[in-house]
């Protein structure tokens, strides 16, 4: 399945994609055209599919590492509904406290 097909199916179903997705697709098309011109026997798709497993594995290991957990503890933040709203000061009480 191509990126164009994925974008068409998602658009039909009302799923919006970010503008970076189309830029990424265009970038891959430009790179593939350049590689095809410079080295016709090399297939970007074959090379990319072979290397993708290692890239994704490294990204997952990095995101699950203890160092990353300490840097970005997103799981530790309480939900917005747990936070009490701050009282608003208005009128004479707000002026007196300044």
C-alpha positions as CSV (number, residue, x, y, z in Angstrom):
1,X,0.0,0.0,0.0
2,X,1.4,3.4,-1.0
3,X,1.3,6.6,1.0
4,X,-1.0,8.1,-1.5
5,X,-3.5,5.3,-1.0
6,X,-3.4,5.7,2.8
7,X,-4.0,9.4,2.5
8,X,-7.0,8.8,0.1
9,X,-8.6,6.2,2.4
10,X,-8.1,8.4,5.5
11,X,-9.6,11.4,3.7
12,X,-12.6,9.4,2.6
13,X,-13.2,8.4,6.2
14,X,-12.8,11.9,7.6
15,X,-9.4,11.3,9.2
16,X,-7.2,14.4,8.9
17,X,-3.5,14.0,8.4
18,X,-0.9,16.6,9.3
19,X,0.9,18.6,6.6
20,X,4.2,16.9,7.5
21,X,2.8,13.6,6.1
22,X,2.5,15.0,2.6
23,X,5.9,16.7,2.9
24,X,7.4,13.4,4.0
25,X,5.8,11.6,1.0
26,X,7.1,14.2,-1.4
27,X,10.6,14.0,0.1
28,X,10.7,10.2,-0.3
29,X,9.6,10.6,-3.9
30,X,12.4,13.1,-4.6
31,X,15.0,10.9,-2.9
32,X,13.8,7.8,-4.8
33,X,14.0,9.7,-8.1
34,X,17.5,10.9,-7.4
35,X,18.7,7.5,-6.3
36,X,17.1,5.9,-9.4
37,X,18.9,8.4,-11.6
38,X,22.3,7.9,-9.8
39,X,22.2,4.2,-9.2
40,X,19.4,2.4,-11.1
41,X,20.2,-1.0,-9.7
42,X,19.6,0.2,-6.1
43,X,16.0,0.1,-4.8
44,X,15.2,2.6,-2.1
45,X,12.2,0.6,-1.0
46,X,14.2,-2.6,-0.5
47,X,16.9,-0.8,1.5
48,X,14.4,1.1,3.6
49,X,12.3,-2.0,4.4
50,X,15.5,-3.8,5.5
51,X,16.6,-1.0,7.7
52,X,13.2,0.0,9.1
53,X,13.1,-2.8,11.6
54,X,16.4,-1.7,13.2
55,X,15.4,1.9,13.2
56,X,12.0,1.2,14.9
57,X,13.6,-1.1,17.4
58,X,16.2,1.5,18.4
59,X,13.5,4.2,18.7
60,X,11.4,1.9,21.0
61,X,14.4,1.0,23.1
62,X,15.2,4.7,23.5
63,X,11.7,5.8,24.3
64,X,11.4,3.0,27.0
65,X,14.8,3.6,28.5
66,X,15.1,4.7,32.2
67,X,16.9,7.9,31.1
68,X,13.9,8.9,28.9
69,X,11.5,8.0,31.6
70,X,13.2,10.4,34.0
71,X,13.4,13.2,31.3
72,X,9.8,13.1,30.3
73,X,7.5,11.6,33.0
74,X,4.3,12.1,31.0
75,X,2.7,9.2,33.0
76,X,3.2,11.2,36.2
77,X,1.2,14.2,35.3
78,X,-2.3,14.2,36.9
79,X,-5.2,14.6,34.5
80,X,-6.7,18.1,34.1
81,X,-9.9,17.0,35.9
82,X,-7.9,16.5,39.1
83,X,-6.6,20.0,39.2
84,X,-8.7,22.4,41.2
85,X,-9.5,25.7,39.5
86,X,-7.8,28.8,40.8
87,X,-10.2,31.3,42.5
88,X,-10.4,34.6,40.6
89,X,-10.0,37.7,42.5
90,X,-12.0,40.6,41.4
91,X,-13.2,44.0,42.6
92,X,-11.8,45.7,45.7
93,X,-10.2,42.6,47.2
94,X,-7.9,42.3,44.1
95,X,-6.9,46.0,44.3
96,X,-6.2,45.8,48.1
97,X,-3.9,42.8,47.8
98,X,-1.6,44.4,45.1
